[in-house]
Amino acid sequence: MSSAYEVLELVGTSTSCACDAVKEIVKKANDEKPVYWFEVIEERGRMTQEGEVEFQVKVKVGRKI
């Protein structure tokens, strides 16, 4: 038996750490439809106008269709 999956690229952000950004975006994607796997494909950051560091992650999410 074969299966089919959709693959989405999503971006999550956090001012505490990159790990929190990943967890948040994966949880939100899972609320819409169960996530079968995810892969962090890019990490970056920026300084906000308030002087905080913001972590940004691009995550590839696989969900069964």
mmCIF file of the N, C-alpha and C atoms, coordinates in Angstrom:
data_MODEL
# 
_entry.id   MODEL 
# 
loop_
_atom_site.group_PDB 
_atom_site.id 
_atom_site.type_symbol 
_atom_site.label_atom_id 
_atom_site.label_alt_id 
_atom_site.label_comp_id 
_atom_site.label_asym_id 
_atom_site.label_entity_id 
_atom_site.label_seq_id 
_atom_site.pdbx_PDB_ins_code 
_atom_site.Cartn_x 
_atom_site.Cartn_y 
_atom_site.Cartn_z 
_atom_site.occupancy 
_atom_site.B_iso_or_equiv 
_atom_site.pdbx_formal_charge 
_atom_site.auth_seq_id 
_atom_site.auth_comp_id 
_atom_site.auth_asym_id 
_atom_site.auth_atom_id 
_atom_site.pdbx_PDB_model_num 
ATOM 1   N N  . MET A 1 1  ? 0.845  -1.184 0.000  1.00 0.00 ? 1  MET A N  1 
ATOM 2   C CA . MET A 1 1  ? 0.000  0.000  0.000  1.00 0.00 ? 1  MET A CA 1 
ATOM 3   C C  . MET A 1 1  ? 0.882  1.236  0.000  1.00 0.00 ? 1  MET A C  1 
ATOM 4   N N  . SER A 1 2  ? 0.594  2.187  -0.853 1.00 0.00 ? 2  SER A N  1 
ATOM 5   C CA . SER A 1 2  ? 1.377  3.410  -0.917 1.00 0.00 ? 2  SER A CA 1 
ATOM 6   C C  . SER A 1 2  ? 0.629  4.562  -0.248 1.00 0.00 ? 2  SER A C  1 
ATOM 7   N N  . SER A 1 3  ? 1.368  5.600  0.074  1.00 0.00 ? 3  SER A N  1 
ATOM 8   C CA . SER A 1 3  ? 0.801  6.792  0.702  1.00 0.00 ? 3  SER A CA 1 
ATOM 9   C C  . SER A 1 3  ? 1.250  8.019  -0.058 1.00 0.00 ? 3  SER A C  1 
ATOM 10  N N  . ALA A 1 4  ? 0.522  9.108  0.086  1.00 0.00 ? 4  ALA A N  1 
ATOM 11  C CA . ALA A 1 4  ? 0.878  10.382 -0.528 1.00 0.00 ? 4  ALA A CA 1 
ATOM 12  C C  . ALA A 1 4  ? 0.948  11.443 0.567  1.00 0.00 ? 4  ALA A C  1 
ATOM 13  N N  . TYR A 1 5  ? 1.872  12.362 0.399  1.00 0.00 ? 5  TYR A N  1 
ATOM 14  C CA . TYR A 1 5  ? 2.087  13.408 1.391  1.00 0.00 ? 5  TYR A CA 1 
ATOM 15  C C  . TYR A 1 5  ? 2.163  14.764 0.715  1.00 0.00 ? 5  TYR A C  1 
ATOM 16  N N  . GLU A 1 6  ? 1.708  15.778 1.419  1.00 0.00 ? 6  GLU A N  1 
ATOM 17  C CA . GLU A 1 6  ? 1.939  17.152 0.977  1.00 0.00 ? 6  GLU A CA 1 
ATOM 18  C C  . GLU A 1 6  ? 3.115  17.684 1.776  1.00 0.00 ? 6  GLU A C  1 
ATOM 19  N N  . VAL A 1 7  ? 3.904  18.547 1.151  1.00 0.00 ? 7  VAL A N  1 
ATOM 20  C CA . VAL A 1 7  ? 5.063  19.141 1.807  1.00 0.00 ? 7  VAL A CA 1 
ATOM 21  C C  . VAL A 1 7  ? 4.887  20.648 1.790  1.00 0.00 ? 7  VAL A C  1 
ATOM 22  N N  . LEU A 1 8  ? 4.942  21.244 2.972  1.00 0.00 ? 8  LEU A N  1 
ATOM 23  C CA . LEU A 1 8  ? 4.793  22.691 3.121  1.00 0.00 ? 8  LEU A CA 1 
ATOM 24  C C  . LEU A 1 8  ? 6.083  23.282 3.663  1.00 0.00 ? 8  LEU A C  1 
ATOM 25  N N  . GLU A 1 9  ? 6.420  24.483 3.241  1.00 0.00 ? 9  GLU A N  1 
ATOM 26  C CA . GLU A 1 9  ? 7.511  25.229 3.854  1.00 0.00 ? 9  GLU A CA 1 
ATOM 27  C C  . GLU A 1 9  ? 6.901  26.347 4.676  1.00 0.00 ? 9  GLU A C  1 
ATOM 28  N N  . LEU A 1 10 ? 7.216  26.371 5.962  1.00 0.00 ? 10 LEU A N  1 
ATOM 29  C CA . LEU A 1 10 ? 6.650  27.329 6.899  1.00 0.00 ? 10 LEU A CA 1 
ATOM 30  C C  . LEU A 1 10 ? 7.779  28.052 7.623  1.00 0.00 ? 10 LEU A C  1 
ATOM 31  N N  . VAL A 1 11 ? 7.508  29.257 8.086  1.00 0.00 ? 11 VAL A N  1 
ATOM 32  C CA . VAL A 1 11 ? 8.496  30.030 8.847  1.00 0.00 ? 11 VAL A CA 1 
ATOM 33  C C  . VAL A 1 11 ? 7.934  30.320 10.231 1.00 0.00 ? 11 VAL A C  1 
ATOM 34  N N  . GLY A 1 12 ? 8.733  30.022 11.245 1.00 0.00 ? 12 GLY A N  1 
ATOM 35  C CA . GLY A 1 12 ? 8.361  30.319 12.623 1.00 0.00 ? 12 GLY A CA 1 
ATOM 36  C C  . GLY A 1 12 ? 9.350  31.297 13.228 1.00 0.00 ? 12 GLY A C  1 
ATOM 37  N N  . THR A 1 13 ? 8.904  32.073 14.206 1.00 0.00 ? 13 THR A N  1 
ATOM 38  C CA . THR A 1 13 ? 9.777  33.043 14.867 1.00 0.00 ? 13 THR A CA 1 
ATOM 39  C C  . THR A 1 13 ? 9.632  32.939 16.379 1.00 0.00 ? 13 THR A C  1 
ATOM 40  N N  . SER A 1 14 ? 10.692 33.358 17.078 1.00 0.00 ? 14 SER A N  1 
ATOM 41  C CA . SER A 1 14 ? 10.673 33.399 18.540 1.00 0.00 ? 14 SER A CA 1 
ATOM 42  C C  . SER A 1 14 ? 11.747 34.364 18.997 1.00 0.00 ? 14 SER A C  1 
ATOM 43  N N  . THR A 1 15 ? 11.496 35.038 20.103 1.00 0.00 ? 15 THR A N  1 
ATOM 44  C CA . THR A 1 15 ? 12.523 35.909 20.686 1.00 0.00 ? 15 THR A CA 1 
ATOM 45  C C  . THR A 1 15 ? 13.306 35.189 21.774 1.00 0.00 ? 15 THR A C  1 
ATOM 46  N N  . SER A 1 16 ? 12.956 33.915 22.045 1.00 0.00 ? 16 SER A N  1 
ATOM 47  C CA . SER A 1 16 ? 13.705 33.190 23.084 1.00 0.00 ? 16 SER A CA 1 
ATOM 48  C C  . SER A 1 16 ? 14.764 32.264 22.500 1.00 0.00 ? 16 SER A C  1 
ATOM 49  N N  . CYS A 1 17 ? 14.409 31.448 21.487 1.00 0.00 ? 17 CYS A N  1 
ATOM 50  C CA . CYS A 1 17 ? 15.406 30.552 20.874 1.00 0.00 ? 17 CYS A CA 1 
ATOM 51  C C  . CYS A 1 17 ? 14.846 29.956 19.588 1.00 0.00 ? 17 CYS A C  1 
ATOM 52  N N  . ALA A 1 18 ? 15.730 29.439 18.743 1.00 0.00 ? 18 ALA A N  1 
ATOM 53  C CA . ALA A 1 18 ? 15.320 28.822 17.485 1.00 0.00 ? 18 ALA A CA 1 
ATOM 54  C C  . ALA A 1 18 ? 14.471 27.585 17.744 1.00 0.00 ? 18 ALA A C  1 
ATOM 55  N N  . CYS A 1 19 ? 14.788 26.845 18.795 1.00 0.00 ? 19 CYS A N  1 
ATOM 56  C CA . CYS A 1 19 ? 14.034 25.637 19.150 1.00 0.00 ? 19 CYS A CA 1 
ATOM 57  C C  . CYS A 1 19 ? 12.560 25.971 19.400 1.00 0.00 ? 19 CYS A C  1 
ATOM 58  N N  . ASP A 1 20 ? 12.283 27.052 20.101 1.00 0.00 ? 20 ASP A N  1 
ATOM 59  C CA . ASP A 1 20 ? 10.901 27.461 20.353 1.00 0.00 ? 20 ASP A CA 1 
ATOM 60  C C  . ASP A 1 20 ? 10.188 27.843 19.058 1.00 0.00 ? 20 ASP A C  1 
ATOM 61  N N  . ALA A 1 21 ? 10.917 28.462 18.137 1.00 0.00 ? 21 ALA A N  1 
ATOM 62  C CA . ALA A 1 21 ? 10.326 28.821 16.847 1.00 0.00 ? 21 ALA A CA 1 
ATOM 63  C C  . ALA A 1 21 ? 9.909  27.567 16.087 1.00 0.00 ? 21 ALA A C  1 
ATOM 64  N N  . VAL A 1 22 ? 10.748 26.523 16.125 1.00 0.00 ? 22 VAL A N  1 
ATOM 65  C CA . VAL A 1 22 ? 10.425 25.259 15.460 1.00 0.00 ? 22 VAL A CA 1 
ATOM 66  C C  . VAL A 1 22 ? 9.202  24.624 16.111 1.00 0.00 ? 22 VAL A C  1 
ATOM 67  N N  . LYS A 1 23 ? 9.223  24.525 17.423 1.00 0.00 ? 23 LYS A N  1 
ATOM 68  C CA . LYS A 1 23 ? 8.102  23.892 18.136 1.00 0.00 ? 23 LYS A CA 1 
ATOM 69  C C  . LYS A 1 23 ? 6.785  24.595 17.831 1.00 0.00 ? 23 LYS A C  1 
ATOM 70  N N  . GLU A 1 24 ? 6.796  25.914 17.827 1.00 0.00 ? 24 GLU A N  1 
ATOM 71  C CA . GLU A 1 24 ? 5.562  26.684 17.616 1.00 0.00 ? 24 GLU A CA 1 
ATOM 72  C C  . GLU A 1 24 ? 4.985  26.443 16.220 1.00 0.00 ? 24 GLU A C  1 
ATOM 73  N N  . ILE A 1 25 ? 5.826  26.488 15.194 1.00 0.00 ? 25 ILE A N  1 
ATOM 74  C CA . ILE A 1 25 ? 5.306  26.330 13.827 1.00 0.00 ? 25 ILE A CA 1 
ATOM 75  C C  . ILE A 1 25 ? 4.837  24.901 13.580 1.00 0.00 ? 25 ILE A C  1 
ATOM 76  N N  . VAL A 1 26 ? 5.536  23.914 14.156 1.00 0.00 ? 26 VAL A N  1 
ATOM 77  C CA . VAL A 1 26 ? 5.124  22.517 13.980 1.00 0.00 ? 26 VAL A CA 1 
ATOM 78  C C  . VAL A 1 26 ? 3.803  22.258 14.710 1.00 0.00 ? 26 VAL A C  1 
ATOM 79  N N  . LYS A 1 27 ? 3.652  22.802 15.910 1.00 0.00 ? 27 LYS A N  1 
ATOM 80  C CA . LYS A 1 27 ? 2.392  22.634 16.649 1.00 0.00 ? 27 LYS A CA 1 
ATOM 81  C C  . LYS A 1 27 ? 1.221  23.271 15.898 1.00 0.00 ? 27 LYS A C  1 
ATOM 82  N N  . LYS A 1 28 ? 1.427  24.462 15.343 1.00 0.00 ? 28 LYS A N  1 
ATOM 83  C CA . LYS A 1 28 ? 0.358  25.131 14.606 1.00 0.00 ? 28 LYS A CA 1 
ATOM 84  C C  . LYS A 1 28 ? -0.017 24.344 13.356 1.00 0.00 ? 28 LYS A C  1 
ATOM 85  N N  . ALA A 1 29 ? 0.978  23.818 12.646 1.00 0.00 ? 29 ALA A N  1 
ATOM 86  C CA . ALA A 1 29 ? 0.700  23.016 11.456 1.00 0.00 ? 29 ALA A CA 1 
ATOM 87  C C  . ALA A 1 29 ? -0.059 21.750 11.846 1.00 0.00 ? 29 ALA A C  1 
ATOM 88  N N  . ASN A 1 30 ? 0.296  21.157 12.972 1.00 0.00 ? 30 ASN A N  1 
ATOM 89  C CA . ASN A 1 30 ? -0.355 19.930 13.438 1.00 0.00 ? 30 ASN A CA 1 
ATOM 90  C C  . ASN A 1 30 ? -1.797 20.179 13.868 1.00 0.00 ? 30 ASN A C  1 
ATOM 91  N N  . ASP A 1 31 ? -2.102 21.390 14.327 1.00 0.00 ? 31 ASP A N  1 
ATOM 92  C CA . ASP A 1 31 ? -3.487 21.727 14.696 1.00 0.00 ? 31 ASP A CA 1 
ATOM 93  C C  . ASP A 1 31 ? -4.408 21.666 13.482 1.00 0.00 ? 31 ASP A C  1 
ATOM 94  N N  . GLU A 1 32 ? -3.877 22.025 12.309 1.00 0.00 ? 32 GLU A N  1 
ATOM 95  C CA . GLU A 1 32 ? -4.676 22.005 11.079 1.00 0.00 ? 32 GLU A CA 1 
ATOM 96  C C  . GLU A 1 32 ? -4.845 20.591 10.536 1.00 0.00 ? 32 GLU A C  1 
ATOM 97  N N  . LYS A 1 33 ? -3.746 19.823 10.565 1.00 0.00 ? 33 LYS A N  1 
ATOM 98  C CA . LYS A 1 33 ? -3.715 18.478 10.003 1.00 0.00 ? 33 LYS A CA 1 
ATOM 99  C C  . LYS A 1 33 ? -2.500 17.772 10.599 1.00 0.00 ? 33 LYS A C  1 
ATOM 100 N N  . PRO A 1 34 ? -2.600 16.480 10.963 1.00 0.00 ? 34 PRO A N  1 
ATOM 101 C CA . PRO A 1 34 ? -1.475 15.804 11.617 1.00 0.00 ? 34 PRO A CA 1 
ATOM 102 C C  . PRO A 1 34 ? -0.168 15.870 10.821 1.00 0.00 ? 34 PRO A C  1 
ATOM 103 N N  . VAL A 1 35 ? 0.893  16.240 11.500 1.00 0.00 ? 35 VAL A N  1 
ATOM 104 C CA . VAL A 1 35 ? 2.225  16.308 10.900 1.00 0.00 ? 35 VAL A CA 1 
ATOM 105 C C  . VAL A 1 35 ? 2.889  14.946 11.059 1.00 0.00 ? 35 VAL A C  1 
ATOM 106 N N  . TYR A 1 36 ? 3.408  14.404 9.967  1.00 0.00 ? 36 TYR A N  1 
ATOM 107 C CA . TYR A 1 36 ? 4.092  13.117 9.997  1.00 0.00 ? 36 TYR A CA 1 
ATOM 108 C C  . TYR A 1 36 ? 5.592  13.291 10.167 1.00 0.00 ? 36 TYR A C  1 
ATOM 109 N N  . TRP A 1 37 ? 6.152  14.363 9.666  1.00 0.00 ? 37 TRP A N  1 
ATOM 110 C CA . TRP A 1 37 ? 7.578  14.635 9.839  1.00 0.00 ? 37 TRP A CA 1 
ATOM 111 C C  . TRP A 1 37 ? 7.836  16.119 9.595  1.00 0.00 ? 37 TRP A C  1 
ATOM 112 N N  . PHE A 1 38 ? 8.983  16.582 10.069 1.00 0.00 ? 38 PHE A N  1 
ATOM 113 C CA . PHE A 1 38 ? 9.409  17.948 9.769  1.00 0.00 ? 38 PHE A CA 1 
ATOM 114 C C  . PHE A 1 38 ? 10.927 17.988 9.676  1.00 0.00 ? 38 PHE A C  1 
ATOM 115 N N  . GLU A 1 39 ? 11.427 18.997 8.964  1.00 0.00 ? 39 GLU A N  1 
ATOM 116 C CA . GLU A 1 39 ? 12.856 19.173 8.751  1.00 0.00 ? 39 GLU A CA 1 
ATOM 117 C C  . GLU A 1 39 ? 13.177 20.663 8.814  1.00 0.00 ? 39 GLU A C  1 
ATOM 118 N N  . VAL A 1 40 ? 14.128 21.041 9.634  1.00 0.00 ? 40 VAL A N  1 
ATOM 119 C CA . VAL A 1 40 ? 14.576 22.433 9.683  1.00 0.00 ? 40 VAL A CA 1 
ATOM 120 C C  . VAL A 1 40 ? 15.512 22.635 8.500  1.00 0.00 ? 40 VAL A C  1 
ATOM 121 N N  . ILE A 1 41 ? 15.152 23.552 7.607  1.00 0.00 ? 41 ILE A N  1 
ATOM 122 C CA . ILE A 1 41 ? 15.957 23.740 6.407  1.00 0.00 ? 41 ILE A CA 1 
ATOM 123 C C  . ILE A 1 41 ? 16.731 25.053 6.393  1.00 0.00 ? 41 ILE A C  1 
ATOM 124 N N  . GLU A 1 42 ? 16.391 25.961 7.300  1.00 0.00 ? 42 GLU A N  1 
ATOM 125 C CA . GLU A 1 42 ? 17.120 27.238 7.340  1.00 0.00 ? 42 GLU A CA 1 
ATOM 126 C C  . GLU A 1 42 ? 16.923 27.886 8.706  1.00 0.00 ? 42 GLU A C  1 
ATOM 127 N N  . GLU A 1 43 ? 17.983 28.488 9.218  1.00 0.00 ? 43 GLU A N  1 
ATOM 128 C CA . GLU A 1 43 ? 17.910 29.267 10.461 1.00 0.00 ? 43 GLU A CA 1 
ATOM 129 C C  . GLU A 1 43 ? 18.525 30.630 10.197 1.00 0.00 ? 43 GLU A C  1 
ATOM 130 N N  . ARG A 1 44 ? 17.903 31.643 10.732 1.00 0.00 ? 44 ARG A N  1 
ATOM 131 C CA . ARG A 1 44 ? 18.444 33.001 10.622 1.00 0.00 ? 44 ARG A CA 1 
ATOM 132 C C  . ARG A 1 44 ? 17.889 33.820 11.780 1.00 0.00 ? 44 ARG A C  1 
ATOM 133 N N  . GLY A 1 45 ? 18.272 35.053 11.847 1.00 0.00 ? 45 GLY A N  1 
ATOM 134 C CA . GLY A 1 45 ? 17.775 35.913 12.915 1.00 0.00 ? 45 GLY A CA 1 
ATOM 135 C C  . GLY A 1 45 ? 17.870 37.364 12.510 1.00 0.00 ? 45 GLY A C  1 
ATOM 136 N N  . ARG A 1 46 ? 17.369 38.199 13.387 1.00 0.00 ? 46 ARG A N  1 
ATOM 137 C CA . ARG A 1 46 ? 17.428 39.646 13.153 1.00 0.00 ? 46 ARG A CA 1 
ATOM 138 C C  . ARG A 1 46 ? 17.350 40.360 14.485 1.00 0.00 ? 46 ARG A C  1 
ATOM 139 N N  . MET A 1 47 ? 17.705 41.603 14.472 1.00 0.00 ? 47 MET A N  1 
ATOM 140 C CA . MET A 1 47 ? 17.531 42.473 15.635 1.00 0.00 ? 47 MET A CA 1 
ATOM 141 C C  . MET A 1 47 ? 16.265 43.283 15.410 1.00 0.00 ? 47 MET A C  1 
ATOM 142 N N  . THR A 1 48 ? 15.356 43.257 16.382 1.00 0.00 ? 48 THR A N  1 
ATOM 143 C CA . THR A 1 48 ? 14.125 44.029 16.264 1.00 0.00 ? 48 THR A CA 1 
ATOM 144 C C  . THR A 1 48 ? 14.425 45.500 16.563 1.00 0.00 ? 48 THR A C  1 
ATOM 145 N N  . GLN A 1 49 ? 13.470 46.359 16.276 1.00 0.00 ? 49 GLN A N  1 
ATOM 146 C CA . GLN A 1 49 ? 13.643 47.783 16.566 1.00 0.00 ? 49 GLN A CA 1 
ATOM 147 C C  . GLN A 1 49 ? 13.729 48.032 18.070 1.00 0.00 ? 49 GLN A C  1 
ATOM 148 N N  . GLU A 1 50 ? 13.201 47.091 18.859 1.00 0.00 ? 50 GLU A N  1 
ATOM 149 C CA . GLU A 1 50 ? 13.261 47.201 20.318 1.00 0.00 ? 50 GLU A CA 1 
ATOM 150 C C  . GLU A 1 50 ? 14.583 46.677 20.879 1.00 0.00 ? 50 GLU A C  1 
ATOM 151 N N  . GLY A 1 51 ? 15.472 46.184 20.009 1.00 0.00 ? 51 GLY A N  1 
ATOM 152 C CA . GLY A 1 51 ? 16.770 45.689 20.446 1.00 0.00 ? 51 GLY A CA 1 
ATOM 153 C C  . GLY A 1 51 ? 16.802 44.224 20.855 1.00 0.00 ? 51 GLY A C  1 
ATOM 154 N N  . GLU A 1 52 ? 15.715 43.504 20.584 1.00 0.00 ? 52 GLU A N  1 
ATOM 155 C CA . GLU A 1 52 ? 15.668 42.079 20.902 1.00 0.00 ? 52 GLU A CA 1 
ATOM 156 C C  . GLU A 1 52 ? 16.180 41.260 19.713 1.00 0.00 ? 52 GLU A C  1 
ATOM 157 N N  . VAL A 1 53 ? 16.734 40.101 20.031 1.00 0.00 ? 53 VAL A N  1 
ATOM 158 C CA . VAL A 1 53 ? 17.110 39.157 18.984 1.00 0.00 ? 53 VAL A CA 1 
ATOM 159 C C  . VAL A 1 53 ? 15.880 38.313 18.661 1.00 0.00 ? 53 VAL A C  1 
ATOM 160 N N  . GLU A 1 54 ? 15.562 38.194 17.371 1.00 0.00 ? 54 GLU A N  1 
ATOM 161 C CA . GLU A 1 54 ? 14.454 37.347 16.931 1.00 0.00 ? 54 GLU A CA 1 
ATOM 162 C C  . GLU A 1 54 ? 15.031 36.206 16.100 1.00 0.00 ? 54 GLU A C  1 
ATOM 163 N N  . PHE A 1 55 ? 14.721 34.982 16.499 1.00 0.00 ? 55 PHE A N  1 
ATOM 164 C CA . PHE A 1 55 ? 15.159 33.803 15.767 1.00 0.00 ? 55 PHE A CA 1 
ATOM 165 C C  . PHE A 1 55 ? 14.090 33.444 14.741 1.00 0.00 ? 55 PHE A C  1 
ATOM 166 N N  . GLN A 1 56 ? 14.519 33.125 13.527 1.00 0.00 ? 56 GLN A N  1 
ATOM 167 C CA . GLN A 1 56 ? 13.596 32.743 12.463 1.00 0.00 ? 56 GLN A CA 1 
ATOM 168 C C  . GLN A 1 56 ? 14.055 31.394 11.908 1.00 0.00 ? 56 GLN A C  1 
ATOM 169 N N  . VAL A 1 57 ? 13.122 30.484 11.713 1.00 0.00 ? 57 VAL A N  1 
ATOM 170 C CA . VAL A 1 57 ? 13.446 29.174 11.150 1.00 0.00 ? 57 VAL A CA 1 
ATOM 171 C C  . VAL A 1 57 ? 12.490 28.848 10.010 1.00 0.00 ? 57 VAL A C  1 
ATOM 172 N N  . LYS A 1 58 ? 13.029 28.252 8.961  1.00 0.00 ? 58 LYS A N  1 
ATOM 173 C CA . LYS A 1 58 ? 12.201 27.740 7.871  1.00 0.00 ? 58 LYS A CA 1 
ATOM 174 C C  . LYS A 1 58 ? 12.141 26.232 8.055  1.00 0.00 ? 58 LYS A C  1 
ATOM 175 N N  . VAL A 1 59 ? 10.921 25.698 8.099  1.00 0.00 ? 59 VAL A N  1 
ATOM 176 C CA . VAL A 1 59 ? 10.702 24.287 8.386  1.00 0.00 ? 59 VAL A CA 1 
ATOM 177 C C  . VAL A 1 59 ? 9.893  23.669 7.249  1.00 0.00 ? 59 VAL A C  1 
ATOM 178 N N  . LYS A 1 60 ? 10.336 22.502 6.793  1.00 0.00 ? 60 LYS A N  1 
ATOM 179 C CA . LYS A 1 60 ? 9.593  21.717 5.821  1.00 0.00 ? 60 LYS A CA 1 
ATOM 180 C C  . LYS A 1 60 ? 8.767  20.717 6.608  1.00 0.00 ? 60 LYS A C  1 
ATOM 181 N N  . VAL A 1 61 ? 7.438  20.701 6.361  1.00 0.00 ? 61 VAL A N  1 
ATOM 182 C CA . VAL A 1 61 ? 6.506  19.850 7.104  1.00 0.00 ? 61 VAL A CA 1 
ATOM 183 C C  . VAL A 1 61 ? 5.844  18.886 6.124  1.00 0.00 ? 61 VAL A C  1 
ATOM 184 N N  . GLY A 1 62 ? 5.809  17.600 6.486  1.00 0.00 ? 62 GLY A N  1 
ATOM 185 C CA . GLY A 1 62 ? 5.137  16.604 5.668  1.00 0.00 ? 62 GLY A CA 1 
ATOM 186 C C  . GLY A 1 62 ? 3.856  16.138 6.347  1.00 0.00 ? 62 GLY A C  1 
ATOM 187 N N  . ARG A 1 63 ? 2.762  16.182 5.598  1.00 0.00 ? 63 ARG A N  1 
ATOM 188 C CA . ARG A 1 63 ? 1.467  15.728 6.124  1.00 0.00 ? 63 ARG A CA 1 
ATOM 189 C C  . ARG A 1 63 ? 0.816  14.799 5.104  1.00 0.00 ? 63 ARG A C  1 
ATOM 190 N N  . LYS A 1 64 ? 0.181  13.760 5.585  1.00 0.00 ? 64 LYS A N  1 
ATOM 191 C CA . LYS A 1 64 ? -0.476 12.788 4.728  1.00 0.00 ? 64 LYS A CA 1 
ATOM 192 C C  . LYS A 1 64 ? -1.709 13.409 4.068  1.00 0.00 ? 64 LYS A C  1 
ATOM 193 N N  . ILE A 1 65 ? -1.906 13.128 2.780  1.00 0.00 ? 65 ILE A N  1 
ATOM 194 C CA . ILE A 1 65 ? -3.106 13.633 2.096  1.00 0.00 ? 65 ILE A CA 1 
ATOM 195 C C  . ILE A 1 65 ? -3.992 12.473 1.709  1.00 0.00 ? 65 ILE A C  1 
# 
